[in-house]
């Protein structure tokens, strides 16, 4: 089972033992097999009669893990704020001097990233004080890596935004042929693009993004950072607006 289940189970057993049995020996290995069996029966009977104990302990365990996760994420944001917000290799949209920064970790082959893209474009268009940072995070296979490299290489020709929007609007399978077709459609020089895709700074950016996502415990796409909050998964436009307003207030 997971750490959560093990923690909750141990807490449940401890609660049941305290409520239903006489003081136990100092060490579990001092129980005889017969005592182990008897204790298991006592715990079983107690939990059957008092199921609310299980609910209470599980809720307590969940709250504890959430609190620990939040604290760990907050520390990670402080420790990695420079590479999150000020990496010169990460493309920026919106107002470069905006008072709030929204960071998105995304993959061009992620359907949830495509789902939330219209909301993100609306935000950047409506909020003139929003700074938006793109973190290419290709986690869905080799074609995702190719797309991410092409996007960062397109930046060298001044066409990152055009390529990004075209890729997000692309329907159907995304493979190497589709990626280069999109590149041609936005006016990119294909030969230069392919050369630039192998540049060391592009490989370094992708490596840095992977390490940063791991440090922030962002395991899938999309993943957002707004102020001091890390938000996994697709988010509704109104929710994003509320979170941005909260960050702006702070």
Steps between C-alpha positions, in 0.01 A plus 500: 500500500608866498649704781160649574339159552784375718488813714121480536507128578759547772298781650183292486663209676640728763160660562327164525762357731478795736122487505447126521793318652717505811846654484718323245855379546772744406580330167274337243734204464437411866146385413448127469321372186190443710512857634540634148192311387301614802602861448401489132159372604459778757593764242268350239206491741565852619511645148186315401319654795656846455553567124509873573847446647629388160345803328648735761850353480503489120388863485769595749761319293386670181509843666849431633632397159342802332658731756841338460471516120402868513793585728743311278368674187524841666866436590570377145348816350728715713807292420435492124340841442784632284494219244118497509454872431824629350644235270590693180447186291130476594264680260288778651164637387277776627657789688871429571475745792168366628423505870388134503667208322319189381724206408374203298675164462349338190534241225374554142361145493301548822125531432444680831757763404310559177175516697623780725684694228204726405468609864870582515485702180196687637686577822805638323276709276284640780749550783754760394703452818542124466838350419476149352793257490501190278678194639536236230450172687495215244401196707292307247768343285758574227255695280430730796874563531524579128210744527654672802838531328332641188310756709813625676686505169215701345572765762836559334309606187260720698207263447454321833152641562381419148635145516366444851147610412500293181618190686237545771232535232621192311252211494583135468828320544810705569807340345815629335331556162216697661747712699698604193179566307390742772847660493467562127148638542623779731789592272793335674818421308499119525875450453590758761234365733647150491849633566383718789308213655833335582648810665640441852284773657181322389607171649599683817159673523314170475728340756453795736122485460495131585709556812288798604174308457639217709605740775151655501335156490331575167461154351264556207365760262376758519649628822481862613677721747319819606652701780567253779263234366578192292193386309491164317264430211274705274344799675187699414543862388313642801714296738817630338371857528424451869845358566668783312295755696603330823868506401467867401342581836787332687 
